[in-house]
Amino acid sequence: MLLVVMGYCGKIMNYPLRNLIYEKIKQAGNMTDAELINILTKDGVPITEAELDKALLDLEIYGLVRVSWVTKDKRRIEAGLVDSNPS
């Protein structure tokens, strides 16, 4: 699923789902996967568990989020792991 955003020249640009997910996580700081799905659904972005898993994996590989298991069926997602001023 991709969110469609109008570009400045009238062109339609695709906004990757992973970017939208990262923005939601960054705004909240941390949340569970169920909370994230609820927020996206309320915003009109239908998402499957597989799409969420893929996006979270990509974000974790990029070092933007950390995903850890809280219980067997619940994951905690944290944002803000990238150091913008490396020493």
C-alpha positions as CSV (number, residue, x, y, z in Angstrom):
1,M,0.0,0.0,0.0
2,L,1.3,3.4,-0.8
3,L,0.0,6.8,0.1
4,V,-0.3,9.1,-2.8
5,V,0.9,12.7,-2.4
6,M,0.6,15.5,-4.9
7,G,4.0,16.9,-5.9
8,Y,4.8,20.6,-6.4
9,C,4.7,20.3,-10.2
10,G,1.4,18.5,-10.2
11,K,3.1,15.1,-10.6
12,I,1.9,12.3,-8.4
13,M,4.6,10.9,-6.1
14,N,4.4,7.6,-4.2
15,Y,5.1,7.9,-0.5
16,P,6.5,4.6,0.7
17,L,4.6,2.9,3.5
18,R,7.8,2.4,5.5
19,N,8.3,6.2,5.7
20,L,4.7,6.7,6.9
21,I,5.3,4.0,9.6
22,Y,8.6,5.6,10.6
23,E,6.9,9.0,11.0
24,K,4.2,7.5,13.3
25,I,6.7,5.7,15.4
26,K,8.9,8.8,15.7
27,Q,6.0,10.9,16.8
28,A,5.1,8.4,19.5
29,G,8.6,7.6,20.6
30,N,7.7,4.0,21.3
31,M,4.6,1.8,20.8
32,T,3.4,-1.7,20.4
33,D,2.7,-3.2,17.0
34,A,-1.0,-3.4,17.7
35,E,-1.1,0.3,18.6
36,L,0.7,1.1,15.3
37,I,-1.8,-0.9,13.3
38,N,-4.7,0.9,15.0
39,I,-3.2,4.3,14.3
40,L,-2.6,3.5,10.6
41,T,-6.1,2.1,10.3
42,K,-7.6,5.2,11.8
43,D,-5.6,7.3,9.3
44,G,-7.1,5.3,6.5
45,V,-4.0,3.2,5.7
46,P,-5.0,-0.4,5.6
47,I,-2.0,-2.6,6.3
48,T,-1.5,-6.3,6.6
49,E,0.7,-8.0,9.2
50,A,3.1,-9.1,6.4
51,E,3.4,-5.5,5.1
52,L,4.1,-4.2,8.7
53,D,6.7,-6.9,9.3
54,K,8.5,-6.0,6.0
55,A,8.5,-2.3,6.8
56,L,9.7,-2.8,10.4
57,L,12.4,-5.1,9.2
58,D,13.6,-2.5,6.7
59,L,13.5,0.2,9.3
60,E,15.4,-2.0,11.8
61,I,18.1,-2.8,9.2
62,Y,18.5,1.0,8.5
63,G,19.0,1.5,12.2
64,L,15.9,3.8,12.6
65,V,13.9,1.6,15.0
66,R,14.4,-1.2,17.4
67,V,11.8,-4.0,17.6
68,S,11.7,-6.3,20.6
69,W,9.3,-9.0,21.7
70,V,7.3,-8.1,24.9
71,T,5.2,-11.3,24.9
72,K,4.6,-14.1,22.4
73,D,2.2,-12.0,20.3
74,K,3.3,-8.4,21.2
75,R,6.2,-6.4,19.9
76,R,7.6,-3.1,21.3
77,I,8.8,-0.6,18.7
78,E,11.2,2.2,19.6
79,A,12.4,5.1,17.5
80,G,15.3,7.5,17.5
81,L,18.2,5.2,17.5
82,V,20.3,6.9,14.8
83,D,23.0,9.2,16.1
84,S,22.8,12.4,13.9
85,N,26.1,13.6,15.2
86,P,28.6,10.7,15.1
87,S,31.9,11.3,16.9
